[in-house]
Amino acid sequence: MSLPIVAIVGRPNVGKSSLLNCLVGRKISIVDPTPGVTRDRIASPCSLGAGPDGEEGFVELIDTGGIGIVDSDQLSDHVEEQISFALEQAALILFIVDAREGVAALDRAVAQRLRKHSKPVLLVANKLDEPGMQAELSELHSLGFGQPLPFSANAGLGRAELLEQIDTTLRDLGQAPGGTPAEAVMKLAIVGKRNAGKSTFINALAGEERVIVSEVPGTTRDSVDVRVELEGRVFIAIDTAGVRKRSRFEDHLEFYSHHRAMRSIRRADVVALLIDATLPVSQVDKELAGEIFKEMKPVVLVVNKWDLAKGQLGEAYQDYFARMFPELTFAPISLTSAIEGKNVAQTIRLAEQLYVQSRMRLPTADINRAVQEIQQLRGPSHKTGTKPPKILYASQVGTEPPTIVCFVNDVRSFDTGYQRFLVNQLRLRLPFHEVPIRLFFNQRKRRGDDTDE
């Protein structure tokens, strides 16, 4: 069952993103005094608390770009289109104004636009950061949306009252808040350099234009979580800002967008690294691969715009990526054309397979059987001054990523070269074929045996 949509609208810089973050209870949208920071529709489930029936009710809150913004990248029409989508889908609209500034001409233009939609509207007077500022509300009555609701997104004042009013209004309209949203089975971060096609990929999944797609590099500034249902399963697709070299950052917004993209990798279960098939692998691609490997995340190497890469063979990418991304040789490759929707759903199924692999836990007997086979194939070098090296036993101690501890008689013999060999061989013998494996070595003596020979 879909949740009632509550759209947050208003002119630029009245605190729409701050209000979303305040109501949801965590930082989702970028908050910055620069007008036009929010371009896409940023959506999140929001709990309204217990209703009259005692059950917790939820709505889907949608943050939108500022109405009337003049975008620096000539994306104003795209932003307006996203706002229109939100207004058309909304069961209820939160019209946000800056109570300290009073009614601006653009506020009146927003009010006129909302009246044409004939949707219920709650007027929220934001930035009343201190009690006793109610005198600021009198002028707002002229907008024609009834009694303004005093609010402070920064201080959280009026939060409980606004949530209660949203609940009451929806129930009066016969649109009761929904139940607890279905738990997402997987969080998939879509990362890549600028213009690799990340937003197009997300839209192909969602079946609608959820995020702005443009040839202008850097269109997406924030990380946008999009709930997608595929074959009866819900997952979160995280669209991230396009990454480029730090030395080319133009302002603090680019720095913050980059930070959010890196954080999206950390909070994802699986990462899709989108690579533009029409261009050689870049330094940014390599840095992203390194970040993904450092975080030990399962990853699909998604070769996007495959339809434009004429005369190339898919098999060639296996060797090419092995040279470009030596740390990700285990990662599967998916050839897609997001703009045509080709292989997009298949890529998600592949990501789900990786997610399952990363969460598997094996019996200790299976781990040790594999380790014994590997030692028979090749053991570590016996270094001068050390005991003959031996893995006494091994055990899986964690998942996401699969984490294995090897108890050995002398850790000095197990250098990085043998560790890489061991991980690769474990991947061949255990059902962790396409995901990272974390390996630890712990020195252990056999009971009653001081030589371990």
ZIGI-V371037 format. One record per residue. N is the residue number from 0. RES is the residue in one letter. OMEGA is omega in radians with two decimals (none if undefined). BURIAL is # if it has 9 or more other C-alpha atoms within 8 Angstrom, else .. D_FIRST is the distance of its C-alpha to the first C-alpha in Angstrom with 1 decimal. Layout:
BEGIN
n/res/omega/burial/d_first
N/RES/OMEGA/BURIAL/D_FIRST
N/RES/OMEGA/BURIAL/D_FIRST
END
This chain:
BEGIN
n/res/omega/burial/d_first
0/M/-3.13/./0.0
1/S/-3.12/./3.8
2/L/3.00/#/6.6
3/P/-3.10/#/9.6
4/I/3.07/#/12.3
5/V/-3.07/#/15.7
6/A/3.09/#/18.5
7/I/-3.10/#/21.8
8/V/3.12/#/24.7
9/G/3.10/#/28.5
10/R/-3.12/#/31.7
11/P/2.98/#/32.7
12/N/3.04/#/33.6
13/V/3.06/#/32.2
14/G/-3.11/#/30.1
15/K/-3.12/#/26.5
16/S/3.10/#/26.0
17/S/3.13/#/27.7
18/L/3.08/#/25.4
19/L/-3.12/#/22.3
20/N/-3.11/#/24.0
21/C/-3.09/#/25.1
22/L/-3.13/#/21.8
23/V/3.10/#/20.0
24/G/3.05/./23.1
25/R/-3.06/./24.1
26/K/-3.13/./25.7
27/I/-3.13/./23.4
28/S/3.01/#/25.1
29/I/3.06/#/28.9
30/V/-3.08/./30.9
31/D/3.13/./34.2
32/P/3.13/./36.6
33/T/3.12/./37.0
34/P/3.04/#/35.3
35/G/3.13/#/32.8
36/V/3.12/#/31.6
37/T/3.11/#/27.9
38/R/-3.11/#/27.5
39/D/2.96/#/24.0
40/R/3.10/#/20.7
41/I/-3.03/#/20.1
42/A/3.07/#/16.5
43/S/2.99/#/15.4
44/P/-3.11/#/12.9
45/C/3.10/#/15.1
46/S/3.06/#/15.4
47/L/-3.08/#/16.8
48/G/-3.11/#/18.3
49/A/3.10/#/18.4
50/G/-3.14/#/17.7
51/P/-3.14/./19.9
52/D/3.14/./18.3
53/G/3.14/./19.1
54/E/3.11/#/15.6
55/E/-3.13/#/14.8
56/G/-3.11/#/12.5
57/F/2.96/#/11.2
58/V/3.01/#/11.3
59/E/3.10/#/11.9
60/L/3.12/#/15.7
61/I/3.04/#/17.5
62/D/-3.11/#/21.3
63/T/3.06/#/23.3
64/G/3.14/#/26.9
65/G/3.11/#/29.7
66/I/3.13/#/30.2
67/G/-3.13/./33.8
68/I/2.98/#/34.3
69/V/-3.00/./37.1
70/D/-3.08/./35.9
71/S/-3.12/./38.7
72/D/3.12/./37.5
73/Q/3.12/./37.3
74/L/-3.08/./33.5
75/S/-3.14/#/33.1
76/D/3.12/./31.8
77/H/3.13/./29.1
78/V/3.12/#/28.1
79/E/3.13/#/28.0
80/E/3.09/./25.8
81/Q/3.10/#/23.2
82/I/-3.13/#/23.5
83/S/3.09/./23.1
84/F/-3.10/./19.9
85/A/-3.12/#/18.5
86/L/-3.13/#/20.0
87/E/-3.08/./18.7
88/Q/-2.99/./15.0
89/A/2.95/#/15.5
90/A/-3.11/#/14.7
91/L/-3.13/#/17.6
92/I/2.99/#/20.4
93/L/-3.14/#/22.6
94/F/-3.04/#/26.1
95/I/3.06/#/28.1
96/V/3.07/#/31.9
97/D/-3.04/#/34.7
98/A/-3.10/#/36.3
99/R/-3.11/./39.5
100/E/-3.10/./40.2
101/G/-3.09/#/39.6
102/V/3.08/#/38.5
103/A/-3.14/./39.1
104/A/-3.13/./39.5
105/L/3.03/./36.4
106/D/-3.14/#/34.4
107/R/3.10/#/35.7
108/A/3.08/./34.7
109/V/-3.14/#/31.1
110/A/3.14/#/31.1
111/Q/3.13/./32.5
112/R/-3.11/./29.8
113/L/3.13/#/27.0
114/R/3.13/./28.6
115/K/-3.11/./28.4
116/H/3.13/./24.6
117/S/3.07/./24.5
118/K/3.07/#/21.6
119/P/-3.06/./21.8
120/V/2.95/#/23.6
121/L/-3.14/#/24.5
122/L/-3.08/#/27.8
123/V/3.14/#/28.1
124/A/-3.04/#/31.7
125/N/3.07/#/31.7
126/K/2.96/#/34.6
127/L/-2.92/#/36.0
128/D/-3.13/#/36.8
129/E/3.06/./39.3
130/P/3.09/./39.3
131/G/3.13/./41.6
132/M/-3.06/./40.6
133/Q/3.13/#/39.2
134/A/-3.13/./42.0
135/E/-3.00/#/40.3
136/L/-2.97/#/37.6
137/S/-3.09/./40.0
138/E/-3.04/./40.2
139/L/3.10/#/36.4
140/H/-3.08/#/36.3
141/S/3.13/./37.9
142/L/3.03/./34.6
143/G/3.13/./33.5
144/F/3.04/#/30.2
145/G/-3.06/./31.5
146/Q/3.10/./32.2
147/P/3.11/#/31.4
148/L/-3.13/#/29.6
149/P/-3.04/#/31.9
150/F/2.97/#/30.5
151/S/3.13/#/31.8
152/A/-3.12/#/29.5
153/N/-3.07/./32.4
154/A/-3.12/./33.3
155/G/3.14/#/30.0
156/L/3.12/#/31.5
157/G/-3.08/#/29.2
158/R/-3.10/#/26.0
159/A/-3.12/./25.2
160/E/3.14/./26.1
161/L/3.10/#/24.0
162/L/3.12/#/20.8
163/E/-3.14/#/21.7
164/Q/3.07/./22.3
165/I/3.14/#/19.0
166/D/-3.10/#/17.3
167/T/-3.11/./19.9
168/T/3.14/./19.6
169/L/-3.14/#/15.9
170/R/3.10/#/16.3
171/D/3.12/./19.4
172/L/-3.09/./17.6
173/G/3.12/./15.3
174/Q/-3.11/#/12.2
175/A/3.07/#/11.8
176/P/-3.11/#/10.6
177/G/3.08/#/7.4
178/G/-3.13/#/8.3
179/T/-3.12/./9.9
180/P/3.10/./8.3
181/A/-3.14/./9.0
182/E/3.11/./12.7
183/A/-3.12/#/14.2
184/V/-3.04/./16.7
185/M/2.98/#/19.1
186/K/-3.09/#/20.3
187/L/3.09/#/22.3
188/A/3.09/#/24.8
189/I/-3.08/#/26.1
190/V/3.12/#/29.7
191/G/3.11/#/32.8
192/K/-3.11/#/35.6
193/R/3.06/#/35.3
194/N/3.08/#/34.4
195/A/3.11/#/33.5
196/G/-3.08/#/30.3
197/K/-3.11/#/27.6
198/S/3.07/#/25.6
199/T/3.11/#/26.0
200/F/3.13/#/24.7
201/I/-3.12/#/21.5
202/N/3.09/#/21.0
203/A/3.10/#/21.6
204/L/-3.04/#/18.9
205/A/-3.12/#/16.3
206/G/3.10/./17.5
207/E/3.12/./18.4
208/E/-3.14/./21.0
209/R/3.14/#/19.3
210/V/-3.07/#/22.8
211/I/3.08/#/26.2
212/V/-3.10/./28.3
213/S/3.05/./32.0
214/E/3.11/./35.4
215/V/3.12/./36.2
216/P/3.07/./36.3
217/G/-3.14/#/34.4
218/T/3.12/#/31.7
219/T/-3.13/#/29.0
220/R/-3.06/#/30.3
221/D/2.97/#/27.6
222/S/-3.04/#/25.3
223/V/3.07/#/21.8
224/D/3.12/#/18.8
225/V/3.08/#/16.3
226/R/-3.09/#/13.0
227/V/3.05/#/13.1
228/E/-3.13/./11.5
229/L/3.12/./14.5
230/E/3.06/./15.0
231/G/-3.14/./11.9
232/R/-3.14/./13.0
233/V/3.00/#/12.0
234/F/3.14/#/15.1
235/I/3.02/#/16.6
236/A/-3.09/#/19.2
237/I/3.05/#/21.8
238/D/-3.07/#/23.9
239/T/3.08/#/27.2
240/A/3.08/#/30.2
241/G/-3.05/#/32.9
242/V/2.97/#/35.7
243/R/-3.07/#/39.3
244/K/-3.14/./42.6
245/R/-3.10/./42.8
246/S/-3.11/./46.2
247/R/3.11/./44.6
248/F/-3.10/#/42.2
249/E/-3.11/./42.9
250/D/-3.10/./41.6
251/H/3.10/./39.8
252/L/3.10/./36.4
253/E/3.11/#/37.0
254/F/-3.11/#/37.9
255/Y/3.09/./34.8
256/S/3.11/#/32.6
257/H/3.13/#/34.5
258/H/-3.14/./34.0
259/R/3.11/#/30.2
260/A/3.12/#/30.3
261/M/3.11/#/32.4
262/R/3.11/./30.1
263/S/3.06/#/27.1
264/I/-3.09/#/29.2
265/R/-3.08/./29.8
266/R/-3.14/./26.2
267/A/2.99/#/25.0
268/D/3.12/#/24.9
269/V/3.13/#/26.1
270/V/2.97/#/27.8
271/A/3.12/#/28.1
272/L/-3.11/#/31.5
273/L/-3.12/#/31.7
274/I/-3.13/#/35.3
275/D/-3.08/#/36.6
276/A/-3.09/#/38.4
277/T/-3.07/./40.8
278/L/3.03/./42.3
279/P/3.05/./44.1
280/V/-3.06/#/42.4
281/S/3.08/./43.1
282/Q/3.10/./44.0
283/V/3.07/#/40.6
284/D/-3.12/#/39.0
285/K/3.13/#/41.3
286/E/3.09/./40.6
287/L/3.09/#/36.9
288/A/3.12/#/37.6
289/G/3.12/#/39.8
290/E/3.13/#/37.2
291/I/3.14/#/34.6
292/F/3.13/#/37.3
293/K/3.13/./38.4
294/E/3.10/./34.9
295/M/-3.13/#/34.9
296/K/2.97/#/31.6
297/P/-3.04/#/30.7
298/V/2.97/#/31.0
299/V/3.06/#/30.6
300/L/-3.04/#/33.3
301/V/3.12/#/31.6
302/V/-3.07/#/34.3
303/N/-3.07/#/32.7
304/K/-3.11/#/34.4
305/W/-3.12/#/35.9
306/D/-3.12/./36.5
307/L/-3.10/./39.0
308/A/-3.05/#/40.9
309/K/3.03/./43.3
310/G/3.13/./45.9
311/Q/3.14/./44.3
312/L/-3.14/./43.6
313/G/-3.10/./40.5
314/E/-3.09/./42.8
315/A/-3.10/./44.7
316/Y/-3.14/./41.8
317/Q/3.13/#/42.1
318/D/-3.11/./45.6
319/Y/-3.13/./45.0
320/F/3.08/#/42.2
321/A/3.08/#/44.2
322/R/-3.07/./46.8
323/M/-3.10/./44.6
324/F/-3.05/#/42.2
325/P/3.14/./44.4
326/E/-3.08/./42.2
327/L/-3.10/#/39.2
328/T/-3.14/./41.0
329/F/-3.01/./38.5
330/A/3.09/#/35.5
331/P/-3.11/./34.2
332/I/3.10/#/34.4
333/S/3.13/#/31.9
334/L/-3.05/#/33.2
335/T/2.89/#/30.7
336/S/-3.06/#/30.7
337/A/-3.08/#/27.7
338/I/3.09/#/28.8
339/E/3.14/./28.8
340/G/-3.09/#/25.8
341/K/3.07/#/28.1
342/N/3.13/#/27.4
343/V/3.13/#/24.6
344/A/3.13/#/22.1
345/Q/3.10/./25.0
346/T/3.12/#/25.7
347/I/3.10/./22.4
348/R/3.10/./23.1
349/L/3.10/#/26.5
350/A/3.12/#/25.2
351/E/3.10/#/23.1
352/Q/3.10/./26.3
353/L/3.12/#/28.1
354/Y/3.11/#/25.6
355/V/3.12/./26.2
356/Q/-3.05/#/29.9
357/S/-3.08/#/30.0
358/R/-3.11/#/28.4
359/M/3.05/./30.8
360/R/-3.04/./33.4
361/L/3.05/./36.6
362/P/3.14/./39.3
363/T/3.14/#/42.4
364/A/3.13/./44.4
365/D/3.13/./42.6
366/I/-3.07/#/43.1
367/N/3.08/#/46.8
368/R/3.12/./47.4
369/A/-3.14/#/46.2
370/V/3.12/#/48.3
371/Q/3.10/./51.4
372/E/-3.11/./51.1
373/I/3.14/#/50.8
374/Q/3.08/#/53.9
375/Q/3.11/./55.8
376/L/3.13/./55.0
377/R/3.08/./55.9
378/G/3.10/#/56.5
379/P/-3.13/#/56.8
380/S/3.09/./60.2
381/H/-3.08/#/62.7
382/K/-3.14/./63.9
383/T/3.10/./67.3
384/G/3.12/./67.4
385/T/3.07/#/64.2
386/K/3.02/#/63.6
387/P/-2.98/./62.7
388/P/-3.10/#/59.0
389/K/2.97/#/56.7
390/I/-3.09/#/53.0
391/L/3.02/#/53.4
392/Y/-3.11/#/49.8
393/A/-3.13/#/46.3
394/S/3.04/#/42.9
395/Q/-3.07/#/39.3
396/V/-3.12/./38.4
397/G/3.09/#/35.0
398/T/3.11/#/32.1
399/E/0.09/#/30.4
400/P/3.01/#/33.0
401/P/-3.04/#/34.9
402/T/-3.07/#/37.8
403/I/3.06/#/41.1
404/V/3.07/#/44.2
405/C/3.08/#/47.5
406/F/-2.99/#/50.3
407/V/-3.13/#/53.5
408/N/3.11/#/57.2
409/D/-3.03/#/57.8
410/V/-3.08/#/55.1
411/R/-3.10/./57.7
412/S/-3.04/#/57.8
413/F/-3.08/#/54.1
414/D/-3.06/./54.2
415/T/3.13/./51.4
416/G/3.14/./52.6
417/Y/3.10/#/52.3
418/Q/3.10/#/48.9
419/R/3.11/./47.6
420/F/-3.10/./49.2
421/L/3.13/#/47.7
422/V/-3.13/#/44.1
423/N/3.13/./44.4
424/Q/3.07/#/45.9
425/L/-3.13/#/43.2
426/R/3.13/#/40.6
427/L/-3.00/#/42.4
428/R/-3.10/./42.7
429/L/-3.09/#/39.4
430/P/3.07/./35.8
431/F/-2.94/#/35.5
432/H/-2.95/#/36.7
433/E/-3.14/#/34.7
434/V/3.09/#/33.9
435/P/3.03/#/36.2
436/I/3.09/#/38.1
437/R/-3.05/#/39.5
438/L/3.05/#/42.9
439/F/3.09/./45.1
440/F/-3.10/#/48.7
441/N/-3.11/#/50.1
442/Q/-3.10/#/53.8
443/R/3.07/#/54.6
444/K/3.01/#/57.9
445/R/-3.11/./58.4
446/R/3.09/./59.6
447/G/-3.10/./63.4
448/D/-3.09/./63.7
449/D/-3.07/./64.9
450/T/-3.12/./65.5
451/D/3.13/#/62.3
452/E/none/./64.4
END
